[in-house]
Amino acid sequence: MNEAQVVRDFYAALNRNDIAAAVRDFNPEFEWVEPAEYPGAGTYRGLETVTEHFLWARGRWAEGSCELERLIVAGDRVVALVAVRVRLKDEAEWRVGDIGDVFTFRDGKLIQGRTFGDRREALEWAGAGTVSPEAAR
């Protein structure tokens, strides 16, 4: 299975609330990083800790999804441009946004995931070069 398919499978599993399948291809030392402005802000290390974080975060959803719009491969990294539309259980309003997640691979396993609230920052951090404004909005 190639890296792009691993990332596609991650979002499909996340959207159906199958966290075990979502983390299936993660390295045991996997690290997940969310920015300070996110409710789950922080750095999570190790498969067990990351799994607990995803269970907590996904468990807060009343409804919604993280729809993968585009993948950009940049060496050992894959940038996922994602449209988020989620309503949390304790909120009436929808949380909507376009984000960039960067996944880093080693030996076919995910070793790190990093979320960016700004798609251009994700692309720059991953060394993905320039992408049209439409793709990175």
BELMOMO-V570261 format. One record per backbone hydrogen bond with DSSP energy under -1.0 kcal/mol. CO is the residue of the C=O (numbers start at 0). NH is the residue of the N-H. E is the energy in kcal/mol with one decimal. If there is no record, write none. Layout:
((CO;NH;E) (CO;NH;E))
This chain:
((1;5;-1.9) (2;6;-2.1) (3;7;-2.3) (4;8;-2.8) (5;9;-1.9) (6;10;-1.9) (7;11;-2.2) (8;12;-2.4) (9;13;-2.5) (10;14;-2.6) (11;15;-1.3) (12;17;-2.9) (13;16;-1.4) (17;21;-2.0) (18;22;-2.0) (22;25;-1.9) (24;109;-2.3) (26;29;-2.3) (27;46;-2.3) (29;45;-2.7) (30;112;-2.4) (31;43;-3.1) (32;114;-2.7) (33;41;-2.0) (34;37;-1.9) (37;40;-1.7) (41;33;-2.7) (43;31;-2.6) (45;49;-2.7) (46;50;-2.6) (47;51;-2.3) (48;52;-2.1) (49;53;-2.6) (50;54;-2.6) (51;55;-2.3) (52;56;-3.1) (53;57;-2.9) (54;58;-1.6) (56;59;-1.1) (57;60;-1.3) (59;88;-3.2) (62;86;-2.9) (64;84;-2.6) (66;82;-2.8) (69;80;-2.9) (71;78;-3.2) (73;76;-1.4) (75;104;-2.8) (76;73;-3.3) (77;102;-2.8) (78;71;-2.3) (79;100;-2.5) (80;68;-3.1) (80;69;-1.4) (81;98;-2.8) (82;66;-2.7) (83;96;-2.1) (84;64;-2.3) (85;94;-3.9) (86;61;-3.3) (86;62;-1.6) (87;90;-1.8) (94;85;-2.6) (96;83;-3.6) (98;81;-2.3) (99;115;-2.5) (100;79;-3.4) (101;113;-2.0) (102;77;-2.6) (103;110;-3.0) (103;111;-1.4) (105;108;-1.8) (108;105;-2.4) (109;26;-3.4) (110;30;-1.4) (111;103;-2.7) (112;32;-2.2) (113;101;-2.9) (115;99;-2.5) (117;121;-1.7) (118;122;-2.4) (119;123;-2.6) (120;124;-2.9) (121;125;-2.1) (122;127;-2.8) (123;126;-1.1) (131;135;-1.7))
